[in-house]
Amino acid sequence: MQPSGIETPAQLEIEDPIPDLEKFSHQFALLDDILNPRHWNRSGLNSIVELPDAVTYIYQALHGSICLHTGQLDLATEFVRGKITRRYNNKALPLNQCHELIGWPQSLGRESDKAWSFRINLPLHWEWLNNLFGTKDEYKEALCAYYMALNIIEFCDTIYKEKEDIFEQEELRLDIPLCFLREDEDSKRRAYRLLLNNPQLNIWQKKNIQDDKVKQHWPRWIHHLKYWLSKVYDLGFRYAGSNIVAP
């Protein structure tokens, strides 16, 4: 399942970190093959029938984690914004808005925290991940950095679509789970540093969103993130606060 066509740290050209379109197209075509395997039996237990969703959930996370690990945030951003059409929905949606694929896969219990726990522990079962990232801790940091980036992307896309008024609602339905905030402080700090070190950390600027607008809405966004955590975890508010920082 290792995503191909993405440079490992030893191969990464620091002077030219921007991915090309051919590389992106190859990865997205592979994701479609994983999500829609030929001759897959769509009848039976949901946990079995929806197994391709779980594999896709893992694949997109590995793809994004490698991108963050190798300083290619642009490639991760373009990938999750790519649109897919599900078999039961004719409307094409960006990958990062497909809940079953980004945080709540049916075959892993459709619970974001349990699915995250399964994924964060993959290096215990797949030794090649340790070889790819260096150590299991570096894998965890890259995965957390990727989901931090997804959270910022969701925030920026909401502003870009001129839906800022929903920030004032009492409750906001998030597309991206915040399970990374449950990790230890050292991992989160290193993940945030990894995110900041990516040369393309200007997600809102590429959408022509001014810094002032980001600063205006970020506090209310933080409010919704804290509320989400408080619902999912008993100690949600304890894990928020200082652990969620401005982009």
C-alpha positions as a Markdown table, in Angstrom:
| # | Residue | x | y | z |
|---|---|---|---|---|
| 1 | Met | 0.0 | 0.0 | 0.0 |
| 2 | Gln | 3.0 | 2.3 | 0.1 |
| 3 | Pro | 2.2 | 5.4 | -2.1 |
| 4 | Ser | 4.5 | 5.4 | -5.0 |
| 5 | Gly | 5.8 | 8.4 | -6.9 |
| 6 | Ile | 6.5 | 10.5 | -3.8 |
| 7 | Glu | 10.1 | 11.2 | -3.0 |
| 8 | Thr | 11.5 | 9.8 | 0.3 |
| 9 | Pro | 13.6 | 12.2 | 2.4 |
| 10 | Ala | 16.8 | 11.0 | 0.7 |
| 11 | Gln | 15.3 | 11.7 | -2.7 |
| 12 | Leu | 13.7 | 15.0 | -2.1 |
| 13 | Glu | 15.1 | 18.0 | -3.9 |
| 14 | Ile | 14.9 | 20.8 | -1.5 |
| 15 | Glu | 15.4 | 23.4 | -4.2 |
| 16 | Asp | 12.3 | 22.2 | -6.1 |
| 17 | Pro | 9.7 | 20.9 | -3.6 |
| 18 | Ile | 6.7 | 21.6 | -5.7 |
| 19 | Pro | 5.1 | 18.4 | -7.1 |
| 20 | Asp | 4.2 | 18.0 | -10.7 |
| 21 | Leu | 0.7 | 17.3 | -12.1 |
| 22 | Glu | 1.7 | 13.8 | -13.4 |
| 23 | Lys | 2.7 | 12.7 | -10.0 |
| 24 | Phe | -0.6 | 13.9 | -8.5 |
| 25 | Ser | -2.7 | 12.3 | -11.3 |
| 26 | His | -1.0 | 8.9 | -10.7 |
| 27 | Gln | -1.7 | 9.0 | -7.0 |
| 28 | Phe | -5.3 | 9.9 | -7.4 |
| 29 | Ala | -5.9 | 7.2 | -10.1 |
| 30 | Leu | -4.4 | 4.7 | -7.7 |
| 31 | Leu | -6.8 | 5.9 | -4.9 |
| 32 | Asp | -9.7 | 5.4 | -7.3 |
| 33 | Asp | -8.6 | 1.8 | -7.9 |
| 34 | Ile | -8.4 | 1.1 | -4.2 |
| 35 | Leu | -11.8 | 2.6 | -3.6 |
| 36 | Asn | -13.5 | 0.8 | -6.4 |
| 37 | Pro | -11.8 | -2.6 | -6.9 |
| 38 | Arg | -12.9 | -4.6 | -9.8 |
| 39 | His | -15.5 | -7.4 | -9.2 |
| 40 | Trp | -15.9 | -6.4 | -5.5 |
| 41 | Asn | -18.9 | -8.1 | -4.0 |
| 42 | Arg | -21.1 | -5.3 | -2.7 |
| 43 | Ser | -23.5 | -7.6 | -0.8 |
| 44 | Gly | -23.0 | -8.9 | 2.8 |
| 45 | Leu | -21.8 | -7.5 | 6.1 |
| 46 | Asn | -21.1 | -3.8 | 6.0 |
| 47 | Ser | -17.8 | -4.3 | 7.7 |
| 48 | Ile | -16.7 | -6.4 | 4.8 |
| 49 | Val | -18.5 | -4.6 | 2.0 |
| 50 | Glu | -17.0 | -1.3 | 3.0 |
| 51 | Leu | -13.5 | -2.6 | 3.4 |
| 52 | Pro | -12.3 | -0.6 | 0.4 |
| 53 | Asp | -13.3 | 2.6 | 2.3 |
| 54 | Ala | -11.0 | 1.6 | 5.2 |
| 55 | Val | -8.1 | 0.8 | 2.9 |
| 56 | Thr | -8.7 | 4.2 | 1.2 |
| 57 | Tyr | -8.8 | 5.9 | 4.6 |
| 58 | Ile | -5.3 | 4.4 | 5.4 |
| 59 | Tyr | -3.9 | 5.1 | 2.0 |
| 60 | Gln | -4.8 | 8.8 | 1.9 |
| 61 | Ala | -3.3 | 9.2 | 5.4 |
| 62 | Leu | -0.1 | 7.5 | 4.4 |
| 63 | His | 0.0 | 9.7 | 1.2 |
| 64 | Gly | -0.5 | 12.9 | 3.2 |
| 65 | Ser | 2.0 | 11.9 | 5.9 |
| 66 | Ile | 4.7 | 11.2 | 3.4 |
| 67 | Cys | 4.0 | 14.5 | 1.8 |
| 68 | Leu | 4.4 | 16.4 | 5.1 |
| 69 | His | 7.4 | 14.3 | 6.0 |
| 70 | Thr | 9.1 | 15.3 | 2.7 |
| 71 | Gly | 8.1 | 18.9 | 2.6 |
| 72 | Gln | 5.4 | 18.6 | -0.1 |
| 73 | Leu | 2.3 | 20.1 | 1.5 |
| 74 | Asp | 1.1 | 21.3 | -1.9 |
| 75 | Leu | 0.9 | 17.8 | -3.1 |
| 76 | Ala | -1.1 | 16.7 | 0.0 |
| 77 | Thr | -3.4 | 19.7 | -0.4 |
| 78 | Glu | -4.2 | 19.1 | -4.1 |
| 79 | Phe | -4.7 | 15.4 | -3.4 |
| 80 | Val | -7.4 | 15.9 | -0.7 |
| 81 | Arg | -9.1 | 18.5 | -2.8 |
| 82 | Gly | -9.5 | 16.1 | -5.6 |
| 83 | Lys | -13.1 | 15.2 | -6.3 |
| 84 | Ile | -14.5 | 11.7 | -6.2 |
| 85 | Thr | -17.9 | 10.2 | -6.9 |
| 86 | Arg | -19.2 | 7.6 | -4.5 |
| 87 | Arg | -21.4 | 4.7 | -5.8 |
| 88 | Tyr | -24.4 | 5.9 | -3.8 |
| 89 | Asn | -24.0 | 9.6 | -4.5 |
| 90 | Asn | -23.9 | 11.1 | -7.9 |
| 91 | Lys | -22.4 | 14.4 | -6.6 |
| 92 | Ala | -18.7 | 14.6 | -6.8 |
| 93 | Leu | -17.1 | 15.7 | -3.5 |
| 94 | Pro | -13.5 | 16.6 | -2.5 |
| 95 | Leu | -11.8 | 13.7 | -0.7 |
| 96 | Asn | -11.5 | 15.7 | 2.5 |
| 97 | Gln | -15.3 | 16.1 | 2.7 |
| 98 | Cys | -15.9 | 12.3 | 2.4 |
| 99 | His | -16.4 | 11.3 | 6.1 |
| 100 | Glu | -15.9 | 7.6 | 5.6 |
| 101 | Leu | -12.6 | 8.1 | 3.9 |
| 102 | Ile | -11.1 | 10.9 | 5.9 |
| 103 | Gly | -12.0 | 9.9 | 9.5 |
| 104 | Trp | -15.0 | 7.6 | 10.0 |
| 105 | Pro | -14.6 | 4.3 | 8.0 |
| 106 | Gln | -17.4 | 1.8 | 8.4 |
| 107 | Ser | -15.1 | -1.2 | 8.6 |
| 108 | Leu | -13.1 | 0.3 | 11.5 |
| 109 | Gly | -16.2 | 0.9 | 13.6 |
| 110 | Arg | -17.2 | 4.3 | 12.2 |
| 111 | Glu | -15.7 | 6.0 | 15.2 |
| 112 | Ser | -13.0 | 8.5 | 14.5 |
| 113 | Asp | -11.0 | 7.9 | 17.7 |
| 114 | Lys | -10.9 | 4.1 | 17.2 |
| 115 | Ala | -10.0 | 4.4 | 13.6 |
| 116 | Trp | -7.2 | 6.9 | 14.5 |
| 117 | Ser | -5.8 | 4.5 | 17.1 |
| 118 | Phe | -5.7 | 1.7 | 14.6 |
| 119 | Arg | -3.9 | 3.9 | 12.1 |
| 120 | Ile | -1.4 | 5.4 | 14.6 |
| 121 | Asn | -0.3 | 1.9 | 15.6 |
| 122 | Leu | 0.3 | 0.7 | 12.1 |
| 123 | Pro | 4.1 | 0.7 | 12.5 |
| 124 | Leu | 3.7 | -2.0 | 15.0 |
| 125 | His | 2.4 | -4.3 | 12.3 |
| 126 | Trp | 4.0 | -2.8 | 9.1 |
| 127 | Glu | 7.8 | -2.6 | 9.7 |
| 128 | Trp | 8.3 | -0.9 | 6.3 |
| 129 | Leu | 6.6 | 2.2 | 7.7 |
| 130 | Asn | 9.5 | 2.6 | 10.2 |
| 131 | Asn | 11.9 | 2.2 | 7.3 |
| 132 | Leu | 10.0 | 4.8 | 5.3 |
| 133 | Phe | 9.7 | 7.5 | 8.0 |
| 134 | Gly | 12.7 | 6.6 | 10.1 |
| 135 | Thr | 11.0 | 5.7 | 13.3 |
| 136 | Lys | 7.5 | 5.1 | 14.6 |
| 137 | Asp | 7.6 | 8.5 | 16.3 |
| 138 | Glu | 8.4 | 10.3 | 13.1 |
| 139 | Tyr | 5.5 | 8.5 | 11.4 |
| 140 | Lys | 3.2 | 9.7 | 14.2 |
| 141 | Glu | 4.5 | 13.3 | 13.9 |
| 142 | Ala | 4.0 | 13.3 | 10.1 |
| 143 | Leu | 0.4 | 11.9 | 10.5 |
| 144 | Cys | -0.4 | 14.5 | 13.1 |
| 145 | Ala | 1.1 | 17.3 | 10.9 |
| 146 | Tyr | -1.0 | 16.1 | 8.0 |
| 147 | Tyr | -4.3 | 16.3 | 10.0 |
| 148 | Met | -3.3 | 19.7 | 11.3 |
| 149 | Ala | -2.9 | 20.8 | 7.7 |
| 150 | Leu | -6.3 | 19.2 | 6.9 |
| 151 | Asn | -7.9 | 21.2 | 9.7 |
| 152 | Ile | -6.5 | 24.5 | 8.3 |
| 153 | Ile | -7.6 | 23.5 | 4.8 |
| 154 | Glu | -11.2 | 23.0 | 6.1 |
| 155 | Phe | -11.1 | 26.4 | 7.9 |
| 156 | Cys | -9.8 | 28.2 | 4.8 |
| 157 | Asp | -12.2 | 26.4 | 2.4 |
| 158 | Thr | -15.1 | 27.6 | 4.6 |
| 159 | Ile | -14.0 | 31.2 | 4.3 |
| 160 | Tyr | -13.3 | 30.8 | 0.6 |
| 161 | Lys | -16.9 | 29.6 | 0.0 |
| 162 | Glu | -18.1 | 32.7 | 1.9 |
| 163 | Lys | -19.7 | 30.7 | 4.6 |
| 164 | Glu | -18.1 | 32.6 | 7.5 |
| 165 | Asp | -21.6 | 33.0 | 9.1 |
| 166 | Ile | -21.6 | 29.4 | 10.1 |
| 167 | Phe | -18.7 | 30.2 | 12.5 |
| 168 | Glu | -21.3 | 32.0 | 14.6 |
| 169 | Gln | -23.6 | 28.9 | 14.9 |
| 170 | Glu | -23.7 | 27.1 | 18.2 |
| 171 | Glu | -22.4 | 23.9 | 16.7 |
| 172 | Leu | -20.4 | 23.2 | 13.6 |
| 173 | Arg | -20.1 | 19.8 | 11.9 |
| 174 | Leu | -16.5 | 19.2 | 11.1 |
| 175 | Asp | -15.3 | 17.1 | 8.2 |
| 176 | Ile | -11.8 | 16.5 | 9.7 |
| 177 | Pro | -11.5 | 14.7 | 13.0 |
| 178 | Leu | -9.3 | 16.2 | 15.7 |
| 179 | Cys | -7.9 | 13.0 | 17.2 |
| 180 | Phe | -4.4 | 14.2 | 16.7 |
| 181 | Leu | -4.9 | 16.5 | 19.6 |
| 182 | Arg | -5.1 | 13.5 | 21.9 |
| 183 | Glu | -1.5 | 12.6 | 21.2 |
| 184 | Asp | 1.3 | 13.4 | 23.7 |
| 185 | Glu | 2.6 | 17.0 | 23.9 |
| 186 | Asp | 6.0 | 16.2 | 22.4 |
| 187 | Ser | 4.6 | 14.6 | 19.3 |
| 188 | Lys | 2.2 | 17.5 | 18.7 |
| 189 | Arg | 5.0 | 20.0 | 19.2 |
| 190 | Arg | 7.2 | 18.2 | 16.7 |
| 191 | Ala | 4.2 | 17.8 | 14.3 |
| 192 | Tyr | 3.5 | 21.5 | 14.4 |
| 193 | Arg | 7.1 | 22.3 | 13.7 |
| 194 | Leu | 7.1 | 19.9 | 10.8 |
| 195 | Leu | 4.0 | 21.6 | 9.4 |
| 196 | Leu | 5.6 | 25.0 | 9.8 |
| 197 | Asn | 8.8 | 23.8 | 8.0 |
| 198 | Asn | 6.9 | 23.0 | 4.9 |
| 199 | Pro | 7.7 | 25.6 | 2.3 |
| 200 | Gln | 4.1 | 25.8 | 1.0 |
| 201 | Leu | 2.4 | 26.8 | 4.3 |
| 202 | Asn | 0.3 | 29.5 | 2.7 |
| 203 | Ile | -3.0 | 27.7 | 2.2 |
| 204 | Trp | -5.2 | 30.8 | 2.7 |
| 205 | Gln | -3.0 | 33.0 | 0.5 |
| 206 | Lys | -3.4 | 30.6 | -2.4 |
| 207 | Lys | -7.2 | 31.1 | -2.0 |
| 208 | Asn | -6.7 | 34.9 | -1.9 |
| 209 | Ile | -7.8 | 35.0 | 1.7 |
| 210 | Gln | -6.3 | 38.0 | 3.5 |
| 211 | Asp | -4.4 | 37.5 | 6.8 |
| 212 | Asp | -6.8 | 39.8 | 8.5 |
| 213 | Lys | -9.8 | 37.6 | 7.7 |
| 214 | Val | -7.9 | 34.6 | 9.0 |
| 215 | Lys | -7.2 | 36.4 | 12.3 |
| 216 | Gln | -10.8 | 37.5 | 12.5 |
| 217 | His | -12.4 | 34.1 | 12.3 |
| 218 | Trp | -9.7 | 31.9 | 13.9 |
| 219 | Pro | -10.8 | 32.4 | 17.5 |
| 220 | Arg | -14.4 | 31.3 | 16.7 |
| 221 | Trp | -13.0 | 28.3 | 14.8 |
| 222 | Ile | -11.0 | 27.4 | 17.9 |
| 223 | His | -14.3 | 27.5 | 19.9 |
| 224 | His | -15.8 | 24.9 | 17.5 |
| 225 | Leu | -12.7 | 22.7 | 17.8 |
| 226 | Lys | -12.9 | 22.7 | 21.5 |
| 227 | Tyr | -16.6 | 21.9 | 21.4 |
| 228 | Trp | -16.0 | 19.0 | 19.1 |
| 229 | Leu | -13.4 | 17.6 | 21.5 |
| 230 | Ser | -15.6 | 18.0 | 24.5 |
| 231 | Lys | -18.3 | 15.9 | 22.7 |
| 232 | Val | -16.0 | 13.1 | 21.6 |
| 233 | Tyr | -13.8 | 12.9 | 24.7 |
| 234 | Asp | -14.8 | 13.4 | 28.3 |
| 235 | Leu | -11.8 | 15.6 | 28.9 |
| 236 | Gly | -12.1 | 17.5 | 25.6 |
| 237 | Phe | -11.5 | 20.9 | 26.9 |
| 238 | Arg | -8.5 | 19.8 | 28.7 |
| 239 | Tyr | -6.9 | 18.8 | 25.5 |
| 240 | Ala | -7.8 | 22.0 | 23.7 |
| 241 | Gly | -6.7 | 25.5 | 24.6 |
| 242 | Ser | -2.9 | 25.7 | 24.2 |
| 243 | Asn | -2.8 | 22.7 | 21.9 |
| 244 | Ile | -4.6 | 24.4 | 19.1 |
| 245 | Val | -2.6 | 27.2 | 17.6 |
| 246 | Ala | -3.2 | 29.8 | 14.9 |
| 247 | Pro | -2.0 | 28.9 | 11.4 |
